Amino acid sequence: MDADAGGDPTTDEAERDRRARLVELGGEAGAGQFAPGSFGCHELLDRTALAANAIEDWLLGHPACLSRPEWFRTARRAFDALNDLYRSVSEAHISEEPWDGRSPDAGGPVA
């Protein structure tokens, strides 16, 4: 749905960005090595935890961030969003069998 047609412009922009990045990666087949259950997905979990910890350690307790409620709320939303992402990825990652070299969407071996 286009933003002009009443859709959420933020969601539409994010989806365009995701698709452009997916094309750069080689499409759905290229993303297969990062499917839930794969080492690539585990890597995303690790990076998400690192980013959330960095926000907690470096931003949420920083005196400048604490001095402005709007800054703290923004940093807290980022922290909460990363924790939500971690939980979502973790649930999918743990529920999947180890990656077998097939793209989850293409159903065939990744070239």
N, C-alpha and C positions, 0 to 999 in steps of 0.2 A: 504494500500500500504506500503510495506517495504521500509526502508531507502535504502537498497541495490538495490531496483528496481527503484530508482530515486525519491522516495518520500521525503518529508521534514522530516529529522530526528527529529527535534524538535517537530513537530506535531505528529509523530509516537510515540515518547517517552511520550508525554503528554497523548495521547490516551491510551497507555498501563498503565500509572499511573492511569488515570481515571477509567479504567476498573477494575484494581486491587483494588482500593478503593471502587468501587461499590460492588464488591464481598464481601469485608469485611463488608459492610453495610447490606448485605443480598440480594443483587441483585436489579433488577428493582422494585420488590415489596417493598423492604425495603426503597427505595428512594421515594416511592409514597407519604409519609407523608411530603415530602419537595417539592412537585409539585407546580407550579405556582397557586396562589390563597390560598395556605395553610399558616398556622402560620409558618411552617418551612421555607417557601420561604421568608416570611416577615423577619424572623430572619436573613437570608442571606443578605437581603437588609440592615438591621441594621449593621451587621458586616462589610459589604463592605463600608458603609459610615464611620464607625469608623476607618477602616484601611486607607481610603483615607484622612480623616481628620488628622490622625496621621502622615502620610507622609507629608502632607502640613505643619502641625505645627512643626514637629520635624526634618524633613529632608530638605525640600526645603528652609527654612530660616536659616538653621544651617550654621555658618560661614565656617566650614570645607567643607561642600557641595558646598557652593557658591564659594569657592576658586578654585575649579577644575571643569572646564566646563564638562568634561566627567562624573564626579560624579553627577553633577546637572542634566545632560541629562538623566542619568540612573534613578535617583530618579523621574524626571519628567515623564519618560515613565511609571514607576510604578504607579504614581498618575493618569496619563491619562488612563492607562489600567483599574484601579479600577473604574474610573468614567464611562468608556465605559461599564464595567460589570454592574455597578449600573443601567445605563440607559436600558441595555438589559433585566436584570432581572425585573426591574420595569415595563417595557412595557408588558412583559409576565404575571407578577403577577397581574397587574391591569386589564388585558383583560380577565382573567379567573374567573369563578365562584368559590366560596369558595370550598375548597377540600372536597370531599364526602367520603373519605376513600378508593378510588380506585386508583390503580397505573395507571399513564397515559399511560404506555406502555402495561401493562398486561391486562387492562380492567376489572379487577376483584377486589374484596375486598382485602385489604392488610391483610395478616394473622398475 
